Amino acid sequence: MQISFSSELAHAMAVMLLELHSELEEFAYQHDQAADSAEQLAANLLGSSVQA
C-alpha cells in the first residue's frame, strides 16, 4: 500500500511540475511579446517627438 501511494504521489507531482513548467513558458513568451511591443511603442514615440 505504501509503495502504491508513494508512486501515485510522485506521478501527481511530476504532472504538476510539467504543468507549472508549461505555464512558466507561456508567461515568459507573453512577457517577451509585451516587452517587444513596449520597445516598439517607445521607439515610435521618440521618433515622432524628434520629428515634431
Secondary structure, DSSP 8 states (H G I E B T S, - for coil): -HHHHHHHHHHHHHHHHHHHHHHHHHHHHHHHHHHHHHHHHHHHHHHHHHH-
